[in-house]
Amino acid sequence: MSEDRVPKTARNSDSIASDLRARIIRGDLRPGQRLVERDLAEWYAISRTPVREAIHLLNIEGLVVLRPNRGAEVASMTAETARDLFAVIAELESLAAREFATRISSARLREIEARHTRMQGHFERRELEPYFAINTAIHEFIIEECGNPILVDMITSLMVRVRVGRHLALMDDGRWSEAMDEHEQMIVALRRHDPAAVAAVWRKHLLNSGRAFAEQIARASPSPSAVRVEALENSSG
């Protein structure tokens, strides 16, 4: 393992958690894979204490589970749980989208339109990771600007696990095209100042993501049993 492949910013528990979180969301670290403290400490060239703290943070978020006599592993999800998760987030985010559409200003509309245009460019070039980064920013923008702090807190508690599902769903090219079309429908409804239509599109968008996520889980093959340094190196390219 060469030093230039180690993330330079991963020097404390928060930055290690951020790096591992991104790898889980991208699917580099797969459900059921063990996170071995010793190997992670070697990879990040750091002591085991911040690694242990990072794993604890991911456990709180629901991305990692701690098994007695086994240690930490990337959390798995059944297809049924995936559908349940997205049924809940579809209702919550569609409510946020309705509130967002009700209070949106011309400046905020221009801002979300600009993000949508950049995302569309990445879609047309089939650039999944930059597409997904802007896609996530759009979802977060709608949530943050909905004007309901309690709703924001409820959605935030589920957001990381939902992000894993939205990313995996986009591995299906048909779903990716469908999702892009749903975002376009949402922009059109915002331009019409139609909160009910915005909420309906956003609810459909998330339910469809949940369906695709559940289908991907059902098709998934078994994961390797442990994450070693070599696995992290292979996901760094």
ChimeraX attribute file (.defattr): number of C-alpha atoms within 10 A of each C-alpha:
attribute: neighborCount
match mode: 1-to-1
recipient: residues
	/A:1	11
	/A:2	7
	/A:3	10
	/A:4	7
	/A:5	13
	/A:6	16
	/A:7	15
	/A:8	11
	/A:9	12
	/A:10	19
	/A:11	15
	/A:12	16
	/A:13	20
	/A:14	18
	/A:15	17
	/A:16	24
	/A:17	21
	/A:18	16
	/A:19	15
	/A:20	23
	/A:21	23
	/A:22	16
	/A:23	17
	/A:24	20
	/A:25	20
	/A:26	19
	/A:27	14
	/A:28	15
	/A:29	24
	/A:30	21
	/A:31	21
	/A:32	20
	/A:33	20
	/A:34	24
	/A:35	25
	/A:36	20
	/A:37	20
	/A:38	15
	/A:39	17
	/A:40	21
	/A:41	18
	/A:42	15
	/A:43	20
	/A:44	21
	/A:45	15
	/A:46	17
	/A:47	15
	/A:48	18
	/A:49	13
	/A:50	20
	/A:51	27
	/A:52	20
	/A:53	16
	/A:54	21
	/A:55	28
	/A:56	19
	/A:57	18
	/A:58	21
	/A:59	17
	/A:60	11
	/A:61	17
	/A:62	16
	/A:63	23
	/A:64	24
	/A:65	21
	/A:66	16
	/A:67	10
	/A:68	7
	/A:69	6
	/A:70	10
	/A:71	12
	/A:72	23
	/A:73	24
	/A:74	25
	/A:75	19
	/A:76	16
	/A:77	16
	/A:78	12
	/A:79	19
	/A:80	14
	/A:81	13
	/A:82	21
	/A:83	21
	/A:84	16
	/A:85	18
	/A:86	26
	/A:87	17
	/A:88	15
	/A:89	22
	/A:90	24
	/A:91	19
	/A:92	18
	/A:93	25
	/A:94	25
	/A:95	23
	/A:96	26
	/A:97	28
	/A:98	22
	/A:99	21
	/A:100	24
	/A:101	27
	/A:102	17
	/A:103	14
	/A:104	18
	/A:105	11
	/A:106	9
	/A:107	9
	/A:108	16
	/A:109	14
	/A:110	12
	/A:111	13
	/A:112	18
	/A:113	18
	/A:114	12
	/A:115	14
	/A:116	20
	/A:117	13
	/A:118	15
	/A:119	23
	/A:120	20
	/A:121	13
	/A:122	17
	/A:123	18
	/A:124	12
	/A:125	10
	/A:126	13
	/A:127	13
	/A:128	17
	/A:129	13
	/A:130	15
	/A:131	21
	/A:132	19
	/A:133	12
	/A:134	18
	/A:135	22
	/A:136	15
	/A:137	14
	/A:138	19
	/A:139	16
	/A:140	17
	/A:141	16
	/A:142	22
	/A:143	25
	/A:144	17
	/A:145	18
	/A:146	22
	/A:147	15
	/A:148	14
	/A:149	12
	/A:150	9
	/A:151	16
	/A:152	19
	/A:153	13
	/A:154	13
	/A:155	21
	/A:156	17
	/A:157	13
	/A:158	16
	/A:159	17
	/A:160	18
	/A:161	20
	/A:162	22
	/A:163	17
	/A:164	19
	/A:165	26
	/A:166	24
	/A:167	22
	/A:168	21
	/A:169	24
	/A:170	20
	/A:171	14
	/A:172	15
	/A:173	11
	/A:174	11
	/A:175	17
	/A:176	20
	/A:177	13
	/A:178	16
	/A:179	21
	/A:180	19
	/A:181	14
	/A:182	18
	/A:183	20
	/A:184	17
	/A:185	17
	/A:186	23
	/A:187	18
	/A:188	15
	/A:189	19
	/A:190	24
	/A:191	16
	/A:192	12
	/A:193	15
	/A:194	15
	/A:195	22
	/A:196	18
	/A:197	20
	/A:198	28
	/A:199	26
	/A:200	18
	/A:201	21
	/A:202	25
	/A:203	23
	/A:204	16
	/A:205	21
	/A:206	23
	/A:207	21
	/A:208	22
	/A:209	27
	/A:210	28
	/A:211	20
	/A:212	25
	/A:213	28
	/A:214	24
	/A:215	18
	/A:216	18
	/A:217	19
	/A:218	12
	/A:219	10
	/A:220	10
	/A:221	8
	/A:222	10
	/A:223	12
	/A:224	13
	/A:225	13
	/A:226	17
	/A:227	20
	/A:228	18
	/A:229	17
	/A:230	11
	/A:231	13
	/A:232	20
	/A:233	14
	/A:234	9
	/A:235	12
	/A:236	11
	/A:237	6
